[in-house]
Amino acid sequence: MKKLLKLLSSRMIIVGMLILLQLVILGSAIWKLSESFVYLYVLFIILSLTVTVYIISRTDNPSYKLAWVIPVLLFPVFGGLLYLFFGGKKIRKKLKKQLESTYYETFNLLKQEKGIIEEINEMDKLLANQVRYINNLSTYPVYKNTYSEYLSPGENFYEKLICELKKAKHYIFIECFIIQEGKMWNSVLEILLNKVEAGLDVRVIYDDMGCIQTLSKNYHKKLEALGIKTMVFNPFTPILSSVMNTRDHRKVIVIDGHTAFTGGMNLADEYINEVVRFGHWKDAGIMIKGDAVWSFTVMFLQVWSLSKSEKIYYNEFKPTVHKYNEFIDDGYVQPYGDSPYDNELVGENVYLNIINKAKNYIYICTPYLIIDNELVTALTLAAKSGVDVKIVTPHIEDKWYAHTVTRAYYIQLLLAGIKIYEYTPGFIHSKTVVADDEVATVGTINFDYRSLYLHFECGVFLIKTKSIFQIKKDFMDILSVSQIITVNNAMKVKWSNRFLRSILRLFAPMM
């Protein structure tokens, strides 16, 4: 009974009920008005038709447009208004202005060293084109003099993170989608408090929606009282608006400007298997040391500036000298960020460039496989052209609907020659792509619409680094405990489940 009362009084349930109440009131009002006033009914029909034309004329992904056009036409009285409330990428005007100002302010801080791109161009023009794309469209340069180390599973990431946090002497920046009290966060928090007492600048950003079930509403005040500067990204309010769709899904940790971490790891116990929810949790991250860390420092401070009025002097956080000359020949490292408001799908295009330019193999780990036509076409074309394409997804689901849609893609991909595996021990949360022993990316970007279109995300693009072989080896180890999915397996599904998969796949862009 106590658990039920606690659940019913949780912030998530209360917020959900308030939104549901608004939907019921809005729907009832529209229905009553349309019944009582025929002119209003006609007006709503005209509105829905106008919205349909508008949706079709937009430059959005065709799958996203189709997912909205169908309900608008099926329910013309409500559909047009629903799109006005929830459709498209809406952003608060103030936030948009802040973003533009911040990107303009930091543009000159991220200058690309031309000699590095020229080196890559002499080695492989296609790779040079990839790094130019990332530099031109996300503004983040490619670097040498940087060491990278792949960390998987989460227990290895956690051990390395704790070790590096303890070495901090100047500042620690943490940007995370989910934080939850427990062994992992509590041990990190203990170090942060020790560093605050020692006079270090410690800052934490967490996403409000990501933490709606894990932290109390005023948790940021608790951290502030302890001396940790804290920002809550896009505070969630129970209003009917797609503004709430925009989340900070990044995981970035920067230490003194010379060490950074990113990847799939949130700061909660299930990520290090202290709490078991969906079998063994298999995650991955990457640590970088050296010049490339500057991009993550700027990336963090860009988000920090969105809700803090303080003037940021970026160069104060840039180390003047790096002592990593022993890693100078360890390939090329290029951090990158993706924003839903720059009209550029950087995260997806990094994936597409790797897939389209692969010659021998592409190995992918992703917790969700909910992809648009562009990615489906690229993957199937690569496989049909003789490239060895292997994809690993979870066997045990964390969200039934996401897992159902993921499996809805299997038959189409398998028939093209793509090999699909499910991670039998549990849930794989890694977001990694490796190809041809030459390139790889590790980051926060899922193969789904939310990551590719709606969230702030980040990753690291790697060229000829030692960590690429670590990623490949880990992938092979994953295959050894995963079950291969055959066409026969994928087709042995009840007609009702197949129908459900088709419906969910159709509306996946809206999820």
Order of alpha helices (4+ residues) and beta strands (2+ residues): alpha-alpha-alpha-alpha-alpha-alpha-alpha-alpha-beta-alpha-beta-alpha-beta-alpha-beta-beta-beta-beta-beta-alpha-beta-alpha-beta-alpha-beta-alpha-alpha-beta-beta-beta-beta-beta-alpha-beta-alpha-alpha
